[in-house]
Amino acid sequence: MFKKMFICLGMLAAFTLFFASCDKKKEEWKGKERTLSIIKPDAVSANHIGEIISRFESEGLRIAALKMVKLDEKGASDFYAVHKGKPFFADLVTFMSSGPVVAIVLEGDNAVLLNREIMGATDPSKATKGTIRSDFAKSISQNAVHGSDSKENAEIEIPFFFTEKEQQSRF
Ligand code: CMP
């Protein structure tokens, strides 16, 4: 009798602890987002990978996944499919497949917007001083980094480079 009560109490305590830890995890995740960053061929060949990553980390973003890849023309064209038909599309595909890139999943509070602030404007001549593009980009077409422009696009862009298993939540 006592043994059964003891087992039941033990199970109840285990369930309570399990649900409490789920609630805590949910609480910690509140407001957090994931976004895709790409360090482009110009910044990779100029050896700026470390400096760029350290800007993300010092602004509070965490790396949930990271890999260096060389896109072929089809890969670059598929990734930037929304820009098909624009005058800069062919050059963009040639440039993005010209050398290795570093794809990164960044995680944190309002990660999409925060990453865009850290990157600066698409055209480096218009980017705020101290942003990645202002400091490292040469031109609008060789602008050091890409970042998802919305939560919805991040959800499309992240799986282009990473499976679920390749992403580790840091919260
Ligand atoms: P990115 O944020 O990677 O998204 C699309 C890319 O197209 C952009 O950065 C630029 O590097 C590139 N691009 C080239 N020319 C233009 C242009 N005139 N307007 C916008 N993007 C351009």
Boltz pocket constraint, residues with backbone or C-beta under 6 A from the ligand:
constraints:
  - pocket:
      binder: B
      contacts: [[A, 83], [A, 88], [A, 92], [A, 122], [A, 139], [A, 140], [A, 141], [A, 142], [A, 143], [A, 145], [A, 146], [A, 147]]
      max_distance: 6.0
